[in-house]
């Protein structure tokens, strides 16, 4: 048996569970065995996005002793679209060049 941690974080709280699992267990199996799905109903078990020590992994990734399995929440905004909106706002406010998008030349 090996020991791993399962973590799920929301803006206001984080849930961390220590779990003993057999060697050769996948991250998906660890999450299912940990009981975190029952404790955190916000997690969609049909659409799991998992990582180990802040690196995204496939569901069949095999854990090692001491690993920290992280359950990720889905993105609420497309990062490219959010950046595009910030750039447009900066152009409108004069903080960016309207043609190049770069910083305006100061006199």
Backbone as CSV, one residue per row, in Angstrom:
resi,resn,N_x,N_y,N_z,CA_x,CA_y,CA_z,C_x,C_y,C_z
1,UNK,0.837,-1.195,0.000,0.000,0.000,0.000,0.881,1.257,0.000
2,UNK,0.374,2.274,-0.688,1.048,3.575,-0.712,0.056,4.631,-0.244
3,UNK,0.574,5.768,0.189,-0.294,6.846,0.666,-0.220,8.022,-0.294
4,UNK,-1.405,8.532,-0.666,-1.498,9.710,-1.525,-2.510,10.671,-0.922
5,UNK,-2.474,11.915,-1.375,-3.415,12.935,-0.953,-4.324,13.261,-2.121
6,UNK,-5.596,13.525,-1.844,-6.538,13.986,-2.864,-7.021,15.359,-2.425
7,UNK,-6.968,16.326,-3.353,-7.279,17.711,-3.013,-8.282,18.286,-4.008
8,UNK,-9.267,19.017,-3.489,-10.198,19.777,-4.321,-10.378,21.128,-3.646
9,UNK,-10.189,22.203,-4.407,-10.262,23.540,-3.817,-11.314,24.397,-4.493
10,UNK,-12.050,25.107,-3.670,-12.974,26.146,-4.105,-12.408,27.470,-3.608
11,UNK,-12.890,28.599,-4.109,-12.341,29.879,-3.638,-12.410,30.058,-2.122
12,UNK,-13.452,29.505,-1.492,-13.619,29.731,-0.052,-13.134,28.592,0.825
13,UNK,-12.878,27.410,0.263,-12.406,26.297,1.094,-11.704,25.241,0.237
14,UNK,-10.902,24.434,0.906,-10.221,23.327,0.235,-10.475,22.053,1.030
15,UNK,-10.624,20.952,0.308,-10.808,19.647,0.939,-9.601,18.795,0.605
16,UNK,-8.955,18.264,1.637,-7.778,17.417,1.469,-8.009,16.106,2.207
17,UNK,-7.816,14.999,1.499,-7.993,13.675,2.092,-6.739,12.844,1.880
18,UNK,-6.310,12.119,2.895,-5.212,11.159,2.758,-5.827,9.791,2.508
19,UNK,-5.273,9.084,1.529,-5.840,7.804,1.125,-4.719,6.775,0.980
20,UNK,-4.965,5.573,1.484,-4.051,4.454,1.253,-4.611,3.638,0.103
21,UNK,-3.787,3.435,-0.935,-4.214,2.675,-2.111,-3.132,1.660,-2.477
22,UNK,-3.521,0.701,-3.283,-2.568,-0.306,-3.742,-1.642,0.297,-4.796
23,UNK,-0.432,-0.209,-4.874,0.477,0.227,-5.936,-0.159,-0.106,-7.277
24,UNK,0.057,0.751,-8.269,-0.522,0.535,-9.586,-1.893,1.154,-9.764
25,UNK,-2.361,1.908,-8.766,-3.676,2.545,-8.832,-3.592,3.816,-9.678
26,UNK,-4.605,4.036,-10.527,-4.630,5.235,-11.377,-5.207,6.419,-10.601
27,UNK,-4.971,7.623,-11.113,-5.496,8.814,-10.445,-7.019,8.787,-10.409
28,UNK,-7.640,8.284,-11.466,-9.105,8.198,-11.485,-9.600,7.262,-10.383
29,UNK,-8.948,6.121,-10.234,-9.332,5.172,-9.191,-9.130,5.768,-7.796
30,UNK,-8.046,6.519,-7.626,-7.772,7.168,-6.337,-8.912,8.115,-5.980
31,UNK,-9.336,8.930,-6.950,-10.420,9.887,-6.698,-11.702,9.151,-6.334
32,UNK,-12.017,8.096,-7.059,-13.241,7.334,-6.786,-13.184,6.663,-5.410
33,UNK,-12.023,6.138,-5.036,-11.870,5.438,-3.756,-11.796,6.392,-2.565
34,UNK,-11.380,7.626,-2.815,-11.126,8.562,-1.716,-12.388,9.025,-0.998
35,UNK,-13.518,9.027,-1.681,-14.739,9.550,-1.084,-14.919,11.045,-1.284
36,UNK,-14.022,11.668,-2.044,-14.112,13.117,-2.242,-15.333,13.498,-3.074
37,UNK,-15.785,12.599,-3.938,-16.972,12.901,-4.745,-18.215,13.047,-3.870
38,UNK,-18.289,12.283,-2.797,-19.414,12.392,-1.866,-19.300,13.651,-0.997
39,UNK,-18.095,14.018,-0.642,-17.888,15.205,0.200,-18.034,16.507,-0.572
40,UNK,-17.740,16.461,-1.858,-17.759,17.677,-2.676,-18.680,17.477,-3.879
41,UNK,-19.967,17.741,-3.718,-20.916,17.518,-4.808,-20.679,18.427,-6.021
42,UNK,-19.812,19.432,-5.882,-19.502,20.323,-7.000,-18.702,19.604,-8.091
43,UNK,-18.060,18.501,-7.747,-17.230,17.766,-8.706,-18.132,16.959,-9.624
44,UNK,-17.904,17.093,-10.927,-18.650,16.319,-11.923,-17.839,15.057,-12.238
45,UNK,-18.286,13.891,-11.751,-17.509,12.669,-11.960,-17.440,12.232,-13.423
46,UNK,-18.314,12.760,-14.275,-18.291,12.392,-15.689,-17.328,13.260,-16.494
47,UNK,-16.795,14.300,-15.868,-15.906,15.224,-16.567,-14.727,15.594,-15.667
48,UNK,-13.971,14.588,-15.240,-12.855,14.825,-14.319,-11.646,15.395,-15.049
49,UNK,-11.063,16.407,-14.460,-9.781,16.948,-14.903,-8.855,16.831,-13.696
50,UNK,-7.798,16.008,-13.826,-6.950,15.692,-12.679,-5.500,16.050,-12.945
51,UNK,-4.770,16.254,-11.853,-3.349,16.527,-11.947,-2.626,15.926,-10.759
52,UNK,-1.318,15.831,-10.885,-0.454,15.384,-9.790,0.607,16.453,-9.611
53,UNK,0.658,17.007,-8.420,1.612,18.068,-8.094,1.587,19.178,-9.143
54,UNK,0.376,19.675,-9.435,0.189,20.831,-10.309,0.514,20.568,-11.773
55,UNK,0.516,19.310,-12.193,0.719,18.966,-13.605,-0.452,18.097,-14.049
56,UNK,-1.148,18.522,-15.085,-2.287,17.772,-15.588,-1.832,16.398,-16.071
57,UNK,-2.604,15.369,-15.721,-2.287,14.003,-16.135,-3.541,13.341,-16.701
58,UNK,-3.336,12.266,-17.446,-4.460,11.488,-17.965,-5.058,10.680,-16.821
59,UNK,-6.308,10.276,-16.985,-7.011,9.555,-15.925,-6.356,8.227,-15.577
60,UNK,-5.624,7.630,-16.520,-4.988,6.330,-16.264,-3.570,6.461,-15.706
61,UNK,-3.139,7.681,-15.380,-1.806,7.900,-14.804,-1.706,7.170,-13.457
62,UNK,-0.644,6.407,-13.284,-0.453,5.626,-12.052,0.227,6.489,-10.995
63,UNK,-0.363,6.504,-9.791,0.192,7.315,-8.704,1.361,6.616,-8.024
64,UNK,2.188,7.428,-7.377,3.312,6.915,-6.584,3.136,7.367,-5.148
65,UNK,3.837,6.723,-4.271,3.757,7.044,-2.846,4.069,8.521,-2.625
66,UNK,3.193,9.203,-1.881,3.404,10.609,-1.568,2.844,11.576,-2.584
67,UNK,2.239,11.087,-3.669,1.670,11.980,-4.678,0.509,12.777,-4.114
68,UNK,0.305,13.932,-4.715,-0.833,14.793,-4.372,-1.702,14.865,-5.621
69,UNK,-2.852,14.202,-5.587,-3.778,14.182,-6.713,-4.727,15.361,-6.567
70,UNK,-4.783,16.199,-7.593,-5.594,17.409,-7.552,-6.765,17.285,-8.511
71,UNK,-7.957,17.592,-8.022,-9.164,17.604,-8.846,-9.385,19.051,-9.268
72,UNK,-9.352,19.302,-10.579,-9.473,20.668,-11.077,-10.917,21.014,-11.421
73,UNK,-11.279,22.267,-11.168,-12.597,22.777,-11.551,-12.542,23.208,-13.011
74,UNK,-13.671,23.168,-13.716,-13.673,23.644,-15.106,-13.466,25.157,-15.144
75,UNK,-12.886,25.643,-16.224,-12.690,27.080,-16.383,-14.038,27.753,-16.566
76,UNK,-14.210,28.913,-15.954,-15.468,29.630,-16.109,-15.392,30.625,-17.260
77,UNK,-14.190,30.909,-17.743,-14.017,31.829,-18.866,-12.890,31.310,-19.754
78,UNK,-13.029,31.548,-21.044,-11.984,31.186,-21.988,-10.823,32.174,-21.811
79,UNK,-9.614,31.700,-21.481,-8.488,32.614,-21.237,-8.173,33.527,-22.417
80,UNK,-8.293,33.013,-23.647,-8.005,33.843,-24.828,-9.029,34.964,-24.960
81,UNK,-10.289,34.642,-24.735,-11.346,35.647,-24.845,-11.198,36.704,-23.745
82,UNK,-10.842,36.291,-22.531,-10.652,37.236,-21.430,-9.507,38.199,-21.743
83,UNK,-8.416,37.685,-22.304,-7.285,38.541,-22.662,-7.683,39.517,-23.772
84,UNK,-8.448,39.036,-24.746,-8.908,39.877,-25.847,-9.757,41.044,-25.308
85,UNK,-10.644,40.748,-24.346,-11.479,41.804,-23.755,-10.627,42.827,-22.999
86,UNK,-9.613,42.342,-22.253,-8.728,43.273,-21.524,-7.963,44.170,-22.489
87,UNK,-7.505,43.618,-23.609,-6.755,44.397,-24.596,-7.648,45.460,-25.229
88,UNK,-8.878,45.104,-25.567,-9.812,46.078,-26.141,-10.089,47.204,-25.154
89,UNK,-10.268,46.854,-23.893,-10.536,47.864,-22.870,-9.340,48.809,-22.730
90,UNK,-8.120,48.259,-22.763,-6.915,49.089,-22.651,-6.814,50.047,-23.833
91,UNK,-7.192,49.588,-25.042,-7.173,50.466,-26.218,-8.180,51.595,-26.051
92,UNK,-9.386,51.257,-25.578,-10.425,52.269,-25.386,-10.027,53.297,-24.336
93,UNK,-9.305,52.866,-23.312,-8.898,53.768,-22.234,-7.605,54.513,-22.545
94,UNK,-6.996,54.238,-23.698,-5.772,54.928,-24.083,-4.516,54.350,-23.447
95,UNK,-4.631,53.207,-22.808,-3.460,52.569,-22.199,-2.709,51.697,-23.190
96,UNK,-3.260,51.548,-24.416,-2.613,50.743,-25.447,-2.832,51.410,-26.797
97,UNK,-1.860,51.236,-27.695,-1.955,51.776,-29.041,-3.107,51.106,-29.772
98,UNK,-3.966,51.915,-30.438,-5.148,51.364,-31.091,-4.813,50.482,-32.288
99,UNK,-3.655,50.635,-32.883,-3.284,49.835,-34.054,-2.458,48.617,-33.655
100,UNK,-1.394,48.834,-32.903,-0.485,47.732,-32.579,-0.871,46.970,-31.312
101,UNK,-1.624,47.623,-30.423,-1.967,46.992,-29.151,-0.892,47.172,-28.103
102,UNK,0.285,47.709,-28.523,1.380,47.927,-27.581,1.157,49.191,-26.768
103,UNK,2.091,49.471,-25.903,1.973,50.677,-25.074,2.125,51.923,-25.956
104,UNK,1.327,52.918,-25.679,1.431,54.159,-26.480,2.763,54.858,-26.171
105,UNK,3.274,55.573,-27.180,4.528,56.309,-26.998,4.268,57.492,-26.105
106,UNK,5.164,57.689,-25.144,5.021,58.858,-24.260,5.894,59.984,-24.763
107,UNK,5.448,61.199,-24.567,6.195,62.359,-25.068,7.098,62.896,-24.013
